[in-house]
Amino acid sequence: MRPVRLHVEAEAEVAVTAEWYDDRQEGLGELYLAAVREALTTLQDPEVHPTVEGLPLGLARSASVKGFPYRVVFTELGRVLFVIAVPHDRQRPRYWSNRL
């Protein structure tokens, strides 16, 4: 199994989003975190995930966070699957591109 590492800002995004969901409804943040963890497990087969449009082919891919309007954006760095960001589907497109 390949290691998955998160950019420090991606970790912060996940934490802030989970808190936001919990503020809306108790327990919803934990459901979001579980969905993110599930999405992270799917990264082990990168080829099944679409590449991110507007970047050089294959530079970054994304996996959906089931049940939430978020994606896990990642790239392969040698053996490591590196999560660049966990952005909302419809807010600030590619704000994270400077993390590449």
N, C-alpha and C positions, 0 to 999 in steps of 0.2 A: 504494500500500500504506500502510495506516494504521500509525503508530508504536505499539509496545507498550512500556509502561513498567511496572516492578514496584515496588510499595511496598518500602521498605527491609527491612521485617520479612518480606515474602514472599520476597525474595532470601535472607534468612537461613534461612528455613524450608527452602527448596530445598537450600541448602548443607548444613544439618544432616542432612536426610533422606538426601542422597546419601552423606554420611559414614557414617551409620548403616548403610545398605545395603552399603557397601564393607567395613565392619567385619564384616558377616555373611558376605560372599562377595566376594572381589576381582573387580572389574569390574562388579558389580551396581549400584554407585553411578553409573557412567557410563551404564549402560542406563536407569536412572531419569532422569538428566539428559537423555538423548536423547528419552525419552518426554515429558518436560516441554516440551522445545523443540518437539516435534511438536504437542503440545496448543496451544502458543502460536501456532503457525501457523494453527490452525483458528479463532482468534478473529476473523480478518478478516471473517467472516460471522457477526456476533453473533446474528442472529435464529435461527440453527439450534440455539442452545444454550438449554437451559431456564432459566427464571428461578429464583432461589433463593427457596424457600418461607419464609414468615414475615417477609418484607420487603415494602415497597411495590412493587407490580407494576413490573417492569422495572428496578428499582434495581441489581440485581446478577444476573449470569448465571454459569453454571459449565460447564466443559468437562472431560471425563474425561481422566485421564492413563492412556493405554492400557497395560495390563499391571500396573498398580499401583493400590492402593486410595486414590488421591488425586484431587483435583479442582483445577482452576484457577478461582478465583472472580474475576470481573472486572466492570468497569463501563465505560461510555463517558463520557469527559470531553471533550466537543467532538470533535475528530478523533482523540484519543488513546484507545487501549484500555488501561485501567489495571488491572493485576493487584493485587487487594487481598490475596489470600492463596492458599496452596497447601496446604489442609488435608487431613488423613486423612479418609476417608469416614465412619468410625465413632468418631472421637474428638473431644471438646469441640465440639459443634455451635455454629456461629456465634460462636466466641470472637473472631473477627476483626471483628465488626460495628462496633466502636468506631473502626475505620479508615476508615469511609465518610465 
